[in-house]
Amino acid sequence: MSINNAYKQYKETEVNTANQGKLIVMLYDGAIKFLNKALEYMAKKEIEETHNNIVKVKDIITELITSLNMDAGEISQRLFSIYMYINNKLSEGNIKKSPGPLNEVKRYLIELRDAWLEASKNINTVSDAEKNKGGINIAT
């Protein structure tokens, strides 16, 4: 087994065994990675690669939008609005070939990623504490 195949298998296992919070953090990580690549290519004036990476970020944002549980209340509506704003800024940056909107998106993505990471840690800590106490899970 080559190193690339082993790494790919490891990543697939990581995704398949991750909890929902960790999956969302992984989506943000991917979006930030592709956004950084888009900014690098933009600085080099490599238009096609810039566009391709912005499209990858937009695909991830679309995945985040479709995974929203709109019955969850106001937080889902707010996230939906933020994601739509991010998509608009990505389009603006892509059309104008301007790093300004992309840098703004990057700041939002980092903030959202950090918030989800913290929330995911708190959920895991509560779940582990409930298991150890034999308590009930009020989230279900």
C-alpha positions as CSV (number, residue, x, y, z in Angstrom):
1,M,0.0,0.0,0.0
2,S,1.4,3.4,-1.0
3,I,1.7,6.3,1.4
4,N,-1.0,8.1,-0.7
5,N,-3.4,5.2,-0.5
6,A,-2.8,4.8,3.3
7,Y,-3.4,8.5,3.9
8,K,-6.6,8.4,1.8
9,Q,-7.8,5.4,3.7
10,Y,-7.0,7.1,7.0
11,K,-8.9,10.3,6.0
12,E,-11.9,8.2,4.9
13,T,-11.9,6.4,8.2
14,E,-11.6,9.8,10.0
15,V,-14.6,11.2,8.2
16,N,-16.7,8.0,8.6
17,T,-16.1,7.9,12.4
18,A,-16.3,11.6,13.2
19,N,-19.2,13.1,15.1
20,Q,-21.3,15.8,13.4
21,G,-19.5,18.7,15.1
22,K,-16.1,17.4,14.0
23,L,-17.4,16.9,10.4
24,I,-18.5,20.5,10.3
25,V,-15.1,21.6,11.6
26,M,-13.5,19.5,8.8
27,L,-15.7,21.2,6.2
28,Y,-14.5,24.6,7.5
29,D,-10.9,23.4,7.4
30,G,-11.4,22.4,3.8
31,A,-13.0,25.7,2.9
32,I,-10.2,27.7,4.5
33,K,-7.6,25.5,2.8
34,F,-9.1,26.1,-0.7
35,L,-9.6,29.8,0.0
36,N,-5.9,30.1,0.9
37,K,-5.1,28.4,-2.3
38,A,-7.4,30.7,-4.3
39,L,-5.7,33.7,-2.7
40,E,-2.2,32.4,-3.5
41,Y,-3.2,31.8,-7.2
42,M,-4.9,35.2,-7.3
43,A,-1.6,36.8,-6.2
44,K,0.1,35.0,-9.1
45,K,-2.6,36.0,-11.5
46,E,-3.5,32.4,-12.3
47,I,-7.1,33.0,-13.0
48,E,-8.3,29.4,-13.7
49,E,-6.8,28.0,-10.6
50,T,-8.2,30.9,-8.6
51,H,-11.6,30.2,-10.0
52,N,-11.4,26.4,-9.4
53,N,-10.5,26.9,-5.7
54,I,-13.2,29.5,-5.1
55,V,-15.7,27.0,-6.7
56,K,-14.5,24.4,-4.2
57,V,-15.1,26.8,-1.3
58,K,-18.6,27.5,-2.7
59,D,-19.3,23.8,-2.9
60,I,-18.4,23.4,0.8
61,I,-20.6,26.3,1.8
62,T,-23.4,24.7,-0.2
63,E,-22.9,21.5,1.7
64,L,-23.1,23.5,5.0
65,I,-26.3,25.1,3.8
66,T,-27.9,21.9,2.9
67,S,-26.9,20.3,6.2
68,L,-28.7,23.0,8.2
69,N,-31.7,21.8,10.3
70,M,-34.1,24.7,9.7
71,D,-36.3,23.4,12.5
72,A,-33.6,24.1,15.0
73,G,-34.7,27.7,15.3
74,E,-33.1,31.1,15.0
75,I,-29.5,29.8,14.9
76,S,-30.2,27.9,11.7
77,Q,-31.7,31.1,10.1
78,R,-28.7,33.1,11.1
79,L,-26.2,30.5,9.8
80,F,-28.2,30.4,6.5
81,S,-27.9,34.2,6.2
82,I,-24.2,34.1,6.9
83,Y,-23.6,31.3,4.4
84,M,-25.5,33.2,1.7
85,Y,-23.5,36.3,2.5
86,I,-20.3,34.3,2.2
87,N,-21.4,32.8,-1.1
88,N,-22.1,36.3,-2.4
89,K,-18.7,37.6,-1.3
90,L,-17.0,34.5,-2.9
91,S,-18.8,35.4,-6.2
92,E,-17.7,39.0,-5.9
93,G,-14.1,38.1,-5.3
94,N,-14.2,35.6,-8.2
95,I,-15.8,38.1,-10.6
96,K,-13.6,41.0,-9.7
97,K,-10.5,38.9,-9.1
98,S,-10.1,40.9,-5.9
99,P,-8.6,39.5,-2.6
100,G,-10.7,41.8,-0.4
101,P,-13.9,39.9,-0.4
102,L,-12.0,36.6,-0.1
103,N,-10.1,37.8,2.9
104,E,-13.4,38.9,4.5
105,V,-14.8,35.4,3.9
106,K,-11.6,33.9,5.4
107,R,-12.1,35.8,8.6
108,Y,-15.7,34.6,8.9
109,L,-14.8,31.0,8.2
110,I,-12.1,31.0,10.8
111,E,-14.5,32.5,13.4
112,L,-17.2,30.0,12.5
113,R,-14.7,27.1,12.5
114,D,-13.4,28.1,16.0
115,A,-16.9,28.4,17.3
116,W,-17.9,24.9,16.0
117,L,-14.6,23.4,17.3
118,E,-15.4,24.8,20.8
119,A,-19.0,23.6,20.6
120,S,-17.9,20.2,19.5
121,K,-15.5,19.9,22.4
122,N,-18.2,20.9,24.8
123,I,-20.6,18.3,23.4
124,N,-18.0,15.6,23.6
125,T,-17.2,16.6,27.2
126,V,-20.9,16.5,28.2
127,S,-21.4,13.2,26.5
128,D,-18.3,11.6,28.2
129,A,-19.4,12.9,31.6
130,E,-22.9,11.5,31.1
131,K,-21.5,8.1,30.2
132,N,-19.2,8.1,33.2
133,K,-22.1,9.1,35.6
134,G,-24.6,6.8,34.0
135,G,-26.8,9.9,33.5
136,I,-29.4,10.5,30.8
137,N,-28.7,12.4,27.6
138,I,-31.2,15.3,27.4
139,A,-30.2,16.1,23.8
140,T,-32.0,13.0,22.5
